[in-house]
Amino acid sequence: MQNISLAGEHYPLYRDENNVIFNRLSFAYICLIMKIFILALAVAIPLSLSGQKQISESMVLIPEGEFNMGKNTASPSDWQPEHAVMVDSFYLDKYEVTNQQYYEFCRATNHALPFFWNMNEFRCGLNFADYPVVGVSYFDAEQYAQWANKRLPTEAEWEYAARGGLVNNNFPNGNTLDSTFANFGRKYKGIIRIGSCKPNNFGLYDMAGNVWEWTTDNYQDDYYKVSPRENPKGPERSRFKVIRGGSWHSGAMCNQTYYRNGLSPSWLDFAVGFRCARSIH
């Protein structure tokens, strides 16, 4: 056995059968590293749970599954042919993004306020803090989503979520639509506060009516003929982006879960907003 002096202290050194040196200093270092690791876990786990809680309060976990996208109807349309689609699990906002939320994004990033900001007739501004924001382009919505560490939903994700697990139904809550489930057909004479109507079976609000919602997909009227079965993301190129859900200004037909529309990504509209998604992985 030999001794080594370090900072005035003497520590014995040992050799095992393989001539590997062990000492009490090494043991102390290992203990210190273990303590640091345990403390890091103690901090990280509550933070992780807090993040999950925030997601659970503002977003809904949509389970993976298969559904029939589109609808076969008598007249030719862009929602034909009806076709089977598989969608992976993802999170989706319970509500459409509000004026308050969008204002916080603009303040944090110096992004321009919406086109209709402070125009009361469009319920746009902090006087209507918990109303869905409008007057935002696809590019605006995309930038907000990135800032919020989220993304916009694909068209397939949006329709799957809107259907709420129901099969062969035209609306998020069944085959008929009334003003307890959706703000449509100018019944409320404008945009209303988020969560004013009943949610669908997934716990999502305003998947029909209130405001149209941007999706990530490029719009093409015959895309369903070539759409892949698993997690379709739309055609590679188009002049337009898909919007979904109808609005307060739309009739019942436009509020059907399979109804599609295309809009220029730079368009600013008094009846178009958005909600965000987040991938699981």
VMD Tcl script that draws the C-alpha trace (Angstrom):
set ca {
  {0.00 0.00 0.00}
  {1.22 3.50 -0.83}
  {0.11 6.93 0.31}
  {-0.59 9.96 -1.83}
  {-0.78 13.53 -0.52}
  {-3.41 15.90 -1.95}
  {-4.19 19.34 -0.50}
  {-2.51 18.35 2.73}
  {-4.52 15.13 3.11}
  {-3.12 11.63 2.83}
  {-5.09 8.97 0.95}
  {-4.12 5.32 0.73}
  {-3.82 3.79 -2.72}
  {-4.55 0.13 -3.44}
  {-3.98 -2.24 -6.34}
  {-6.30 -5.09 -7.23}
  {-5.38 -8.31 -9.00}
  {-5.33 -6.49 -12.35}
  {-3.07 -3.77 -11.00}
  {-5.92 -1.19 -11.10}
  {-5.55 1.58 -8.56}
  {-8.47 2.45 -6.33}
  {-8.61 5.21 -3.79}
  {-10.99 6.95 -1.54}
  {-10.90 10.06 -3.69}
  {-12.42 8.15 -6.62}
  {-15.18 6.89 -4.35}
  {-15.88 10.46 -3.17}
  {-16.08 11.67 -6.78}
  {-18.53 8.90 -7.66}
  {-20.72 9.84 -4.69}
  {-20.65 13.47 -5.74}
  {-21.66 12.63 -9.32}
  {-24.51 10.47 -8.05}
  {-25.77 13.30 -5.84}
  {-25.70 15.72 -8.77}
  {-27.58 13.22 -10.93}
  {-30.26 12.70 -8.26}
  {-30.68 16.46 -7.81}
  {-31.00 16.91 -11.57}
  {-33.75 14.28 -11.65}
  {-35.52 15.96 -8.75}
  {-35.65 19.20 -10.75}
  {-36.35 17.67 -14.17}
  {-39.27 15.43 -13.20}
  {-41.49 18.21 -11.74}
  {-40.68 20.41 -14.75}
  {-41.65 17.57 -17.10}
  {-44.91 16.96 -15.24}
  {-45.63 20.68 -15.27}
  {-45.15 20.75 -19.05}
  {-47.46 17.77 -19.45}
  {-50.06 19.50 -17.27}
  {-49.89 22.63 -19.43}
  {-50.37 20.51 -22.55}
  {-53.29 18.65 -20.98}
  {-55.01 21.90 -20.03}
  {-54.72 23.58 -23.43}
  {-54.46 20.65 -25.84}
  {-56.19 17.31 -26.39}
  {-54.33 14.08 -27.09}
  {-55.88 12.67 -30.25}
  {-55.34 8.89 -30.36}
  {-53.96 7.25 -33.47}
  {-56.54 5.58 -35.65}
  {-58.09 4.94 -39.03}
  {-61.07 6.75 -40.52}
  {-62.78 7.33 -43.84}
  {-61.73 10.76 -45.09}
  {-64.01 12.66 -47.45}
  {-67.44 11.54 -48.59}
  {-68.90 9.94 -51.70}
  {-71.79 12.14 -52.77}
  {-73.97 12.24 -55.88}
  {-72.30 15.29 -57.41}
  {-68.56 15.37 -58.20}
  {-66.57 17.36 -55.65}
  {-63.12 17.86 -54.15}
  {-64.00 15.69 -51.13}
  {-64.21 12.56 -53.29}
  {-63.38 9.74 -53.36}
  {-63.97 8.74 -49.76}
  {-60.84 6.86 -48.72}
  {-59.33 5.16 -45.66}
  {-56.60 7.10 -43.85}
  {-54.37 6.23 -40.90}
  {-53.31 9.04 -38.57}
  {-50.66 8.89 -35.84}
  {-51.40 10.25 -32.36}
  {-50.92 13.99 -31.92}
  {-51.99 16.89 -29.72}
  {-54.48 19.51 -30.91}
  {-55.55 22.77 -29.28}
  {-58.91 22.54 -27.53}
  {-59.76 26.00 -28.81}
  {-58.95 28.26 -31.71}
  {-56.05 30.65 -31.02}
  {-57.39 33.78 -29.33}
  {-56.73 37.50 -29.73}
  {-54.94 37.49 -26.36}
  {-52.65 34.62 -27.31}
  {-51.83 36.15 -30.66}
  {-51.17 39.53 -29.07}
  {-48.62 37.94 -26.72}
  {-46.87 36.45 -29.74}
  {-46.80 39.83 -31.51}
  {-45.47 41.58 -28.41}
  {-42.74 38.98 -27.90}
  {-41.58 38.91 -31.52}
  {-42.49 42.38 -32.87}
  {-44.74 40.65 -35.38}
  {-47.41 42.84 -36.98}
  {-50.83 42.79 -35.34}
  {-53.72 41.25 -37.30}
  {-55.19 43.22 -40.20}
  {-58.51 43.79 -38.40}
  {-56.99 44.64 -35.02}
  {-59.16 46.96 -32.90}
  {-62.06 46.72 -35.35}
  {-64.91 45.85 -33.03}
  {-67.20 44.73 -35.83}
  {-64.79 41.81 -36.41}
  {-64.33 41.11 -32.66}
  {-60.60 41.57 -33.18}
  {-58.47 43.11 -30.42}
  {-57.93 42.96 -26.68}
  {-61.51 44.10 -26.07}
  {-62.31 40.56 -27.27}
  {-59.38 38.80 -25.64}
  {-60.89 35.30 -25.59}
  {-62.37 35.40 -29.09}
  {-60.57 33.64 -31.96}
  {-58.10 35.82 -33.82}
  {-58.85 36.63 -37.48}
  {-57.14 38.66 -40.17}
  {-54.07 36.41 -40.09}
  {-52.54 34.77 -43.14}
  {-51.28 31.21 -43.35}
  {-47.75 32.57 -42.92}
  {-48.79 34.47 -39.78}
  {-50.38 31.35 -38.34}
  {-47.32 29.27 -39.15}
  {-45.00 31.75 -37.43}
  {-47.22 31.83 -34.34}
  {-47.19 28.02 -34.20}
  {-43.39 27.92 -34.41}
  {-43.11 30.53 -31.65}
  {-45.44 28.46 -29.46}
  {-43.37 25.30 -30.11}
  {-46.27 23.83 -32.03}
  {-47.31 23.50 -35.68}
  {-50.44 23.68 -37.80}
  {-52.39 20.44 -38.26}
  {-52.45 18.56 -41.53}
  {-55.78 18.37 -43.33}
  {-56.10 14.68 -42.44}
  {-55.37 15.34 -38.77}
  {-57.90 18.14 -38.76}
  {-60.71 16.04 -40.24}
  {-59.93 13.04 -38.06}
  {-60.05 15.23 -34.95}
  {-63.20 17.05 -36.10}
  {-65.08 13.77 -36.50}
  {-64.42 12.97 -32.85}
  {-64.50 9.23 -33.40}
  {-67.94 9.28 -35.04}
  {-68.42 7.24 -38.21}
  {-70.48 8.28 -41.25}
  {-71.59 11.56 -39.69}
  {-71.62 14.89 -41.46}
  {-70.83 17.13 -38.48}
  {-68.56 16.92 -35.42}
  {-71.51 15.99 -33.21}
  {-73.72 13.95 -35.51}
  {-75.74 14.26 -38.71}
  {-77.48 17.50 -37.83}
  {-76.12 20.85 -36.72}
  {-77.69 23.42 -34.43}
  {-76.50 26.55 -32.67}
  {-75.68 24.74 -29.42}
  {-72.86 22.93 -31.23}
  {-71.67 25.56 -33.71}
  {-71.71 29.25 -34.52}
  {-72.79 29.16 -38.16}
  {-75.24 30.68 -40.61}
  {-74.93 34.16 -39.03}
  {-77.08 33.01 -36.14}
  {-74.92 34.91 -33.63}
  {-74.19 37.72 -36.10}
  {-70.42 37.39 -35.73}
  {-67.59 35.59 -33.99}
  {-68.29 34.43 -30.45}
  {-66.13 33.62 -27.43}
  {-64.18 30.36 -27.61}
  {-65.85 27.46 -25.82}
  {-69.33 28.95 -26.08}
  {-70.67 25.90 -27.93}
  {-70.51 22.24 -26.93}
  {-67.34 20.23 -27.71}
  {-67.18 17.10 -29.84}
  {-66.37 13.65 -28.44}
  {-62.65 14.43 -28.34}
  {-63.28 17.53 -26.23}
  {-62.52 19.97 -29.06}
  {-64.50 23.18 -29.40}
  {-65.63 24.96 -32.56}
  {-64.53 22.28 -35.01}
  {-67.56 23.48 -36.93}
  {-68.23 27.18 -37.26}
  {-66.95 30.35 -35.59}
  {-63.89 30.75 -37.88}
  {-62.31 28.76 -40.69}
  {-58.96 27.22 -39.76}
  {-55.69 27.04 -41.68}
  {-54.03 23.65 -42.20}
  {-50.55 22.86 -43.49}
  {-51.75 21.11 -46.66}
  {-51.55 22.57 -50.11}
  {-54.94 22.50 -51.79}
  {-55.64 20.44 -54.90}
  {-59.20 19.53 -55.90}
  {-58.30 16.00 -57.08}
  {-55.74 15.15 -54.40}
  {-57.91 12.46 -52.82}
  {-57.43 10.31 -55.91}
  {-53.73 9.92 -55.12}
  {-53.60 10.57 -51.37}
  {-51.49 8.01 -49.45}
  {-53.14 5.89 -46.80}
  {-50.86 6.81 -43.89}
  {-50.49 10.38 -42.58}
  {-51.12 12.23 -45.86}
  {-49.66 15.73 -46.01}
  {-51.18 17.09 -49.21}
  {-49.71 17.73 -52.65}
  {-46.22 19.16 -52.96}
  {-47.26 22.33 -54.79}
  {-50.29 24.56 -55.05}
  {-51.25 28.21 -55.11}
  {-53.59 27.64 -52.18}
  {-53.69 26.23 -48.67}
  {-56.54 24.13 -47.29}
  {-58.90 25.76 -44.79}
  {-61.40 23.74 -42.81}
  {-64.36 23.98 -40.46}
  {-66.60 26.70 -41.85}
  {-67.37 29.87 -39.91}
  {-70.06 32.02 -38.33}
  {-70.65 33.42 -41.81}
  {-71.05 30.01 -43.52}
  {-74.11 27.85 -44.05}
  {-74.39 24.34 -42.64}
  {-72.91 22.74 -45.76}
  {-69.54 24.45 -45.28}
  {-69.44 23.29 -41.65}
  {-69.46 19.59 -42.53}
  {-66.43 17.63 -41.36}
  {-65.40 16.64 -44.87}
  {-65.96 20.02 -46.55}
  {-62.77 21.48 -48.04}
  {-61.80 24.89 -49.31}
  {-58.63 26.49 -50.66}
  {-57.35 29.97 -49.94}
  {-54.26 31.93 -50.90}
  {-51.76 31.63 -48.03}
  {-51.34 35.40 -47.99}
  {-55.08 36.09 -47.75}
  {-56.41 38.05 -44.76}
  {-60.02 37.31 -43.93}
  {-62.53 38.36 -41.25}
  {-63.66 34.74 -40.83}
  {-60.37 32.79 -40.97}
  {-58.25 31.89 -37.94}
  {-56.44 28.75 -36.79}
  {-55.59 26.31 -34.04}
  {-52.32 24.50 -33.44}
  {-51.14 20.91 -33.23}
  {-48.10 19.26 -31.69}
  {-46.43 16.01 -32.61}
  {-45.97 13.31 -29.96}
  {-42.37 12.55 -30.98}
}
mol new
graphics top color blue
foreach p $ca { graphics top sphere $p radius 0.5 }
foreach p [lrange $ca 0 end-1] q [lrange $ca 1 end] { graphics top cylinder $p $q radius 0.2 }
display resetview
